[in-house]
């Protein structure tokens, strides 16, 4: 009986509490006329949250853009390295488009510093450890569409014909003429001068240097690690094997190799023109 009575009292009190709070918002607003600012505050807070969310989104976009730029820069650097060491890739249009402005800057700077001339605008000149020296009277001329790889040393006078490629680590001391469409393999050395050493009583370094020059014809392929001495003429359309030492003239269309270099074959000549 007591428990039922207590339960009944609790239910009546709960019911009375609900009735007394039925119009609380209206009373609350009448007692506090400026209280609607709470709703404005909530609206402002909501707007602030939206702005904060937008700022965070923009930061994420900026971070992603920065990451994309870093990634592009990384790959651009690798593209330059690839072209410097494999300049024949410059024949491919997408690589030429990528490197065109860079190549213009490299060549213009070189022409400002040395007596160098680029004929045509399709030559590729590597900019990794390429040493080109052409003081007055020892000019270097590159005809159109040449390919010069990294780690090359060139000291004029040198004339390089169209479509010639000079590969890595080549060392050339002029006067040298290279005919069009020739290929010079990596680590080839061409020394178009000699030290006199006839006077035994005089130090070799104190004796004069003599020079006849080296002439390489058109469409010649010179393999890697070949050495060519002063006074040599290599005829057009000939081939020189790897690691050869060329001390004699090589006629056209012949294949030579060895140390000293000797004839080992011939190329088929085209039929005579009528």
SEPA-563256 format. One record per residue (C-alpha): residue number from 1; residue in one letter; z, y, x. Coordinates in pm, 1 decimal. Layout:
BEGIN
+-----+--------+----------+----------+----------+
: num : residu :        Z :        Y :        X :
+-----+--------+----------+----------+----------+
: NUM :      A :        Z :        Y :        X :
...
+-----+--------+----------+----------+----------+
//
This chain:
BEGIN
+-----+--------+----------+----------+----------+
: num : residu :        Z :        Y :        X :
+-----+--------+----------+----------+----------+
:   1 :      X :      0.0 :      0.0 :      0.0 :
:   2 :      X :     90.2 :    240.6 :    281.7 :
:   3 :      X :   -233.7 :    158.6 :    472.5 :
:   4 :      X :   -445.6 :    223.5 :    162.1 :
:   5 :      X :   -270.4 :    553.1 :    108.1 :
:   6 :      X :   -328.0 :    662.7 :    465.3 :
:   7 :      X :   -696.8 :    564.0 :    442.5 :
:   8 :      X :   -736.1 :    762.2 :    119.6 :
:   9 :      X :   -578.9 :   1071.7 :    280.2 :
:  10 :      X :   -814.8 :   1048.6 :    580.9 :
:  11 :      X :  -1121.3 :   1021.9 :    355.0 :
:  12 :      X :  -1009.8 :   1326.1 :    149.7 :
:  13 :      X :   -950.0 :   1530.0 :    468.5 :
:  14 :      X :  -1291.1 :   1436.5 :    606.6 :
:  15 :      X :  -1456.9 :   1537.3 :    279.5 :
:  16 :      X :  -1272.4 :   1873.0 :    282.2 :
:  17 :      X :  -1383.4 :   1936.4 :    642.0 :
:  18 :      X :  -1749.8 :   1878.9 :    552.3 :
:  19 :      X :  -1726.9 :   2122.1 :    258.1 :
:  20 :      X :  -1557.4 :   2390.3 :    468.7 :
:  21 :      X :  -1839.3 :   2371.9 :    730.1 :
:  22 :      X :  -2129.8 :   2353.0 :    484.6 :
:  23 :      X :  -2223.7 :   2719.1 :    527.2 :
:  24 :      X :  -2110.2 :   2760.0 :    885.5 :
:  25 :      X :  -2448.1 :   2882.3 :   1025.3 :
:  26 :      X :  -2466.2 :   3164.5 :    768.8 :
:  27 :      X :  -2103.8 :   3267.2 :    828.9 :
:  28 :      X :  -2157.1 :   3230.4 :   1198.8 :
:  29 :      X :  -2456.5 :   3468.6 :   1191.0 :
:  30 :      X :  -2275.5 :   3720.7 :    967.3 :
:  31 :      X :  -1979.0 :   3733.5 :   1202.8 :
:  32 :      X :  -2205.2 :   3756.2 :   1507.9 :
:  33 :      X :  -2505.4 :   3977.9 :   1421.9 :
:  34 :      X :  -2643.8 :   3956.9 :   1778.0 :
:  35 :      X :  -2622.9 :   3581.6 :   1791.9 :
:  36 :      X :  -2997.7 :   3533.8 :   1719.9 :
:  37 :      X :  -3045.9 :   3623.7 :   2086.0 :
:  38 :      X :  -2950.4 :   3265.4 :   2151.6 :
:  39 :      X :  -3273.5 :   3158.0 :   1987.6 :
:  40 :      X :  -3467.3 :   3413.5 :   2191.3 :
:  41 :      X :  -3289.7 :   3285.1 :   2502.1 :
:  42 :      X :  -3396.5 :   2935.1 :   2412.7 :
:  43 :      X :  -3755.0 :   3054.8 :   2371.7 :
:  44 :      X :  -3738.3 :   3236.0 :   2706.7 :
:  45 :      X :  -3582.3 :   2932.5 :   2866.4 :
:  46 :      X :  -3860.5 :   2717.8 :   2726.9 :
:  47 :      X :  -4120.4 :   2964.2 :   2860.2 :
:  48 :      X :  -3944.8 :   2968.9 :   3196.8 :
:  49 :      X :  -3953.9 :   2591.6 :   3206.3 :
:  50 :      X :  -4328.7 :   2601.5 :   3135.3 :
:  51 :      X :  -4380.9 :   2854.8 :   3415.3 :
:  52 :      X :  -4174.1 :   2645.4 :   3655.2 :
:  53 :      X :  -4375.0 :   2340.4 :   3558.8 :
:  54 :      X :  -4698.4 :   2535.8 :   3617.7 :
:  55 :      X :  -4575.4 :   2655.1 :   3958.2 :
:  56 :      X :  -4482.2 :   2300.0 :   4052.5 :
:  57 :      X :  -4829.0 :   2184.3 :   3941.7 :
:  58 :      X :  -4993.9 :   2460.3 :   4146.6 :
:  59 :      X :  -4787.5 :   2362.0 :   4450.5 :
:  60 :      X :  -4893.7 :   2001.5 :   4407.7 :
:  61 :      X :  -5258.8 :   2115.1 :   4385.0 :
:  62 :      X :  -5215.4 :   2335.5 :   4694.1 :
:  63 :      X :  -5054.4 :   2050.2 :   4885.4 :
:  64 :      X :  -5334.8 :   1815.8 :   4782.3 :
:  65 :      X :  -5593.5 :   2076.9 :   4883.6 :
:  66 :      X :  -5419.9 :   2119.1 :   5220.5 :
:  67 :      X :  -5416.0 :   1743.7 :   5270.6 :
:  68 :      X :  -5787.3 :   1729.4 :   5182.7 :
:  69 :      X :  -5860.4 :   2007.2 :   5436.8 :
:  70 :      X :  -5666.7 :   1819.1 :   5706.2 :
:  71 :      X :  -5854.3 :   1501.3 :   5621.5 :
:  72 :      X :  -6191.3 :   1685.0 :   5634.1 :
:  73 :      X :  -6097.8 :   1848.4 :   5964.9 :
:  74 :      X :  -6005.5 :   1509.5 :   6109.4 :
:  75 :      X :  -6339.0 :   1357.8 :   6010.8 :
:  76 :      X :  -6533.9 :   1665.5 :   6125.1 :
:  77 :      X :  -6376.8 :   1627.2 :   6468.8 :
:  78 :      X :  -6480.8 :   1261.5 :   6476.8 :
:  79 :      X :  -6835.8 :   1354.8 :   6371.0 :
:  80 :      X :  -6860.5 :   1601.2 :   6659.7 :
:  81 :      X :  -6732.1 :   1340.2 :   6903.0 :
:  82 :      X :  -6985.5 :   1088.7 :   6774.0 :
:  83 :      X :  -7274.6 :   1334.3 :   6812.4 :
:  84 :      X :  -7161.2 :   1441.4 :   7159.7 :
:  85 :      X :  -7177.3 :   1084.6 :   7285.2 :
:  86 :      X :  -7466.4 :    959.5 :   7068.6 :
:  87 :      X :  -7693.4 :   1263.0 :   7039.2 :
:  88 :      X :  -7983.5 :   1060.8 :   6897.8 :
:  89 :      X :  -7791.0 :   1072.1 :   6567.2 :
:  90 :      X :  -7903.1 :   1434.2 :   6548.9 :
:  91 :      X :  -8239.4 :   1295.0 :   6432.8 :
:  92 :      X :  -8071.9 :   1206.0 :   6102.1 :
:  93 :      X :  -8087.2 :   1495.3 :   5857.1 :
:  94 :      X :  -7722.7 :   1482.0 :   5740.4 :
:  95 :      X :  -7597.4 :   1502.9 :   6101.8 :
:  96 :      X :  -7838.0 :   1784.8 :   6179.7 :
:  97 :      X :  -7716.9 :   1977.8 :   5874.3 :
:  98 :      X :  -7355.1 :   1926.5 :   5978.4 :
:  99 :      X :  -7412.0 :   2039.5 :   6340.0 :
: 100 :      X :  -7674.8 :   2313.1 :   6304.5 :
: 101 :      X :  -7439.8 :   2614.5 :   6318.6 :
: 102 :      X :  -7225.6 :   2454.7 :   6589.3 :
: 103 :      X :  -7535.4 :   2389.2 :   6802.5 :
: 104 :      X :  -7660.8 :   2743.4 :   6760.0 :
: 105 :      X :  -7329.1 :   2876.6 :   6890.9 :
: 106 :      X :  -7324.3 :   2634.6 :   7187.3 :
: 107 :      X :  -7677.3 :   2721.3 :   7295.4 :
: 108 :      X :  -7641.6 :   3097.1 :   7249.9 :
: 109 :      X :  -7325.7 :   3098.3 :   7460.0 :
: 110 :      X :  -7495.7 :   2895.4 :   7734.8 :
: 111 :      X :  -7794.3 :   3133.2 :   7742.0 :
: 112 :      X :  -7554.4 :   3427.0 :   7783.4 :
: 113 :      X :  -7388.7 :   3266.0 :   8086.5 :
: 114 :      X :  -7679.1 :   3094.7 :   8265.4 :
: 115 :      X :  -8055.4 :   3133.8 :   8310.8 :
: 116 :      X :  -8129.1 :   2877.4 :   8041.6 :
: 117 :      X :  -8401.9 :   2881.5 :   7778.3 :
: 118 :      X :  -8424.2 :   2671.5 :   7461.5 :
: 119 :      X :  -8776.3 :   2656.8 :   7319.0 :
: 120 :      X :  -8756.4 :   2559.0 :   6952.4 :
: 121 :      X :  -8442.8 :   2511.6 :   6744.2 :
: 122 :      X :  -8402.8 :   2133.8 :   6719.7 :
: 123 :      X :  -8242.5 :   2057.3 :   7056.1 :
: 124 :      X :  -7893.6 :   1907.7 :   7064.1 :
: 125 :      X :  -7664.9 :   2006.6 :   7352.7 :
: 126 :      X :  -7328.2 :   1830.5 :   7375.9 :
: 127 :      X :  -7026.2 :   2050.0 :   7444.3 :
: 128 :      X :  -6794.3 :   1788.6 :   7601.0 :
: 129 :      X :  -6782.4 :   1824.0 :   7979.0 :
: 130 :      X :  -7147.5 :   1929.7 :   8001.2 :
: 131 :      X :  -7206.3 :   2135.0 :   8315.3 :
: 132 :      X :  -7531.2 :   2330.6 :   8318.4 :
: 133 :      X :  -7585.5 :   2565.2 :   8612.8 :
: 134 :      X :  -7898.1 :   2779.9 :   8633.8 :
: 135 :      X :  -7860.1 :   3086.4 :   8846.7 :
: 136 :      X :  -8147.6 :   3330.3 :   8892.0 :
: 137 :      X :  -8444.9 :   3158.0 :   9049.6 :
: 138 :      X :  -8317.8 :   2816.7 :   8933.4 :
: 139 :      X :  -8396.7 :   2836.4 :   8563.9 :
: 140 :      X :  -8353.9 :   2542.9 :   8326.3 :
: 141 :      X :  -8592.2 :   2514.9 :   8030.6 :
: 142 :      X :  -8545.7 :   2279.8 :   7736.7 :
: 143 :      X :  -8850.0 :   2234.5 :   7518.2 :
: 144 :      X :  -8801.5 :   2149.2 :   7152.5 :
: 145 :      X :  -8612.6 :   1850.6 :   7014.9 :
: 146 :      X :  -8427.0 :   1742.1 :   7331.6 :
: 147 :      X :  -8102.2 :   1542.3 :   7323.5 :
: 148 :      X :  -7840.0 :   1611.1 :   7591.2 :
: 149 :      X :  -7529.6 :   1389.0 :   7580.2 :
: 150 :      X :  -7173.1 :   1446.3 :   7699.7 :
: 151 :      X :  -7060.0 :   1445.0 :   8064.3 :
: 152 :      X :  -7395.8 :   1558.9 :   8203.5 :
: 153 :      X :  -7442.3 :   1771.2 :   8517.4 :
: 154 :      X :  -7763.6 :   1972.7 :   8546.5 :
: 155 :      X :  -7843.9 :   2215.6 :   8828.7 :
: 156 :      X :  -8182.0 :   2388.9 :   8810.5 :
: 157 :      X :  -8457.8 :   2445.2 :   8848.5 :
: 158 :      X :  -8531.5 :   2185.2 :   8580.3 :
: 159 :      X :  -8794.8 :   2172.8 :   8308.3 :
: 160 :      X :  -8734.5 :   1926.1 :   8026.5 :
: 161 :      X :  -9027.7 :   1846.7 :   7797.3 :
: 162 :      X :  -9020.1 :   1794.0 :   7422.3 :
: 163 :      X :  -8832.1 :   1499.7 :   7271.3 :
: 164 :      X :  -8655.4 :   1409.9 :   7597.5 :
: 165 :      X :  -8313.1 :   1245.4 :   7590.1 :
: 166 :      X :  -8067.7 :   1269.4 :   7879.4 :
: 167 :      X :  -7775.8 :   1033.6 :   7828.9 :
: 168 :      X :  -7413.4 :   1040.1 :   7940.1 :
: 169 :      X :  -7304.9 :   1098.4 :   8300.9 :
: 170 :      X :  -7650.7 :   1187.8 :   8429.4 :
: 171 :      X :  -7651.6 :   1400.6 :   8745.3 :
: 172 :      X :  -7960.1 :   1607.7 :   8827.6 :
: 173 :      X :  -8024.0 :   1850.0 :   9113.1 :
: 174 :      X :  -8357.7 :   2031.7 :   9081.9 :
: 175 :      X :  -8637.2 :   2106.3 :   9124.5 :
: 176 :      X :  -8715.7 :   1845.0 :   8858.0 :
: 177 :      X :  -8983.5 :   1820.3 :   8588.9 :
: 178 :      X :  -8938.5 :   1566.6 :   8306.6 :
: 179 :      X :  -9238.8 :   1502.0 :   8082.7 :
: 180 :      X :  -9226.4 :   1490.3 :   7704.0 :
: 181 :      X :  -9091.5 :   1186.5 :   7517.5 :
: 182 :      X :  -8912.6 :   1042.3 :   7821.9 :
: 183 :      X :  -8577.7 :    864.2 :   7811.5 :
: 184 :      X :  -8322.7 :    899.5 :   8091.3 :
: 185 :      X :  -8052.4 :    630.8 :   8077.7 :
: 186 :      X :  -7680.5 :    696.0 :   8132.4 :
: 187 :      X :  -7543.2 :    757.1 :   8483.3 :
: 188 :      X :  -7888.9 :    820.4 :   8629.8 :
: 189 :      X :  -7890.4 :   1038.8 :   8941.7 :
: 190 :      X :  -8188.4 :   1249.2 :   9048.6 :
: 191 :      X :  -8147.3 :   1440.5 :   9374.5 :
: 192 :      X :  -8452.2 :   1654.6 :   9448.6 :
: 193 :      X :  -8335.9 :   1756.8 :   9797.0 :
: 194 :      X :  -8234.4 :   1603.1 :  10128.5 :
: 195 :      X :  -8004.2 :   1698.5 :  10413.3 :
: 196 :      X :  -8168.5 :   1720.8 :  10753.3 :
: 197 :      X :  -7996.0 :   1506.4 :  11011.5 :
: 198 :      X :  -8249.6 :   1505.6 :  11297.1 :
: 199 :      X :  -8034.1 :   1708.6 :  11536.8 :
: 200 :      X :  -7757.3 :   1473.7 :  11645.1 :
: 201 :      X :  -7574.4 :   1748.7 :  11832.4 :
: 202 :      X :  -7541.0 :   1956.1 :  11514.0 :
: 203 :      X :  -7320.1 :   1863.2 :  11222.7 :
: 204 :      X :  -7521.4 :   1737.0 :  10926.3 :
: 205 :      X :  -7349.3 :   1985.9 :  10698.8 :
: 206 :      X :  -7468.4 :   2266.9 :  10927.1 :
: 207 :      X :  -7834.3 :   2161.6 :  10915.2 :
: 208 :      X :  -8082.6 :   2292.1 :  10661.6 :
: 209 :      X :  -8166.3 :   2125.7 :  10333.1 :
: 210 :      X :  -8525.5 :   2041.7 :  10246.3 :
: 211 :      X :  -8669.3 :   1984.4 :   9900.7 :
: 212 :      X :  -9000.2 :   1858.1 :   9760.5 :
: 213 :      X :  -8896.6 :   1801.1 :   9400.2 :
: 214 :      X :  -8911.9 :   1510.4 :   9154.5 :
: 215 :      X :  -9171.0 :   1475.9 :   8881.0 :
: 216 :      X :  -9132.6 :   1234.5 :   8588.5 :
: 217 :      X :  -9432.7 :   1189.6 :   8361.0 :
: 218 :      X :  -9453.7 :   1160.8 :   7982.9 :
: 219 :      X :  -9317.4 :    865.3 :   7788.4 :
: 220 :      X :  -9117.3 :    725.2 :   8080.5 :
: 221 :      X :  -8811.2 :    504.9 :   8030.2 :
: 222 :      X :  -8555.7 :    514.7 :   8308.9 :
: 223 :      X :  -8271.6 :    264.0 :   8268.4 :
: 224 :      X :  -7902.8 :    318.4 :   8331.8 :
: 225 :      X :  -7757.1 :    379.8 :   8677.8 :
: 226 :      X :  -8094.5 :    451.9 :   8839.2 :
: 227 :      X :  -8108.5 :    668.5 :   9152.4 :
: 228 :      X :  -8421.5 :    872.7 :   9229.2 :
: 229 :      X :  -8465.0 :   1045.2 :   9564.7 :
: 230 :      X :  -8648.7 :   1363.1 :   9652.7 :
: 231 :      X :  -9028.0 :   1368.5 :   9667.0 :
: 232 :      X :  -9083.1 :   1091.9 :   9408.0 :
: 233 :      X :  -9337.1 :   1103.4 :   9126.7 :
: 234 :      X :  -9296.5 :    858.4 :   8838.6 :
: 235 :      X :  -9619.4 :    817.3 :   8644.4 :
: 236 :      X :  -9651.5 :    850.9 :   8269.0 :
: 237 :      X :  -9571.0 :    553.2 :   8043.4 :
: 238 :      X :  -9388.5 :    365.6 :   8321.4 :
: 239 :      X :  -9052.9 :    186.1 :   8311.0 :
: 240 :      X :  -8776.6 :    177.6 :   8573.2 :
: 241 :      X :  -8521.4 :   -104.7 :   8545.8 :
: 242 :      X :  -8144.9 :    -65.4 :   8541.7 :
: 243 :      X :  -7962.6 :     13.7 :   8870.3 :
: 244 :      X :  -8287.0 :     69.6 :   9060.8 :
: 245 :      X :  -8318.4 :    295.6 :   9365.0 :
: 246 :      X :  -8653.7 :    473.4 :   9348.6 :
: 247 :      X :  -8783.1 :    581.5 :   9688.7 :
: 248 :      X :  -9160.8 :    558.0 :   9627.8 :
: 249 :      X :  -9407.0 :    691.7 :   9376.0 :
: 250 :      X :  -9459.0 :    475.3 :   9066.6 :
: 251 :      X :  -9807.0 :    468.2 :   8910.6 :
: 252 :      X :  -9868.9 :    504.8 :   8538.4 :
: 253 :      X :  -9803.3 :    209.4 :   8304.8 :
: 254 :      X :  -9616.2 :      6.4 :   8568.5 :
: 255 :      X :  -9272.5 :   -155.4 :   8549.0 :
: 256 :      X :  -9051.9 :   -128.4 :   8858.2 :
: 257 :      X :  -8699.6 :   -244.5 :   8939.0 :
: 258 :      X :  -8464.5 :   -328.6 :   9223.3 :
: 259 :      X :  -8311.3 :   -177.0 :   9535.3 :
: 260 :      X :  -8538.1 :    -66.8 :   9682.4 :
: 261 :      X :  -8745.6 :    -37.0 :   9366.3 :
: 262 :      X :  -9058.4 :   -256.7 :   9355.3 :
: 263 :      X :  -9328.8 :   -333.9 :   9106.2 :
: 264 :      X :  -9240.5 :   -625.9 :   8878.1 :
: 265 :      X :  -9493.9 :   -584.7 :   8599.8 :
: 266 :      X :  -9730.2 :   -367.6 :   8402.0 :
: 267 :      X :  -9750.7 :   -228.1 :   8052.3 :
: 268 :      X : -10056.4 :   -285.0 :   7842.9 :
: 269 :      X : -10280.6 :     16.7 :   7863.0 :
: 270 :      X : -10439.0 :    154.1 :   7546.9 :
: 271 :      X : -10813.8 :    102.3 :   7509.4 :
: 272 :      X : -11021.2 :    382.1 :   7660.2 :
: 273 :      X : -11124.5 :    656.5 :   7423.7 :
: 274 :      X : -11489.2 :    669.0 :   7337.7 :
+-----+--------+----------+----------+----------+
//
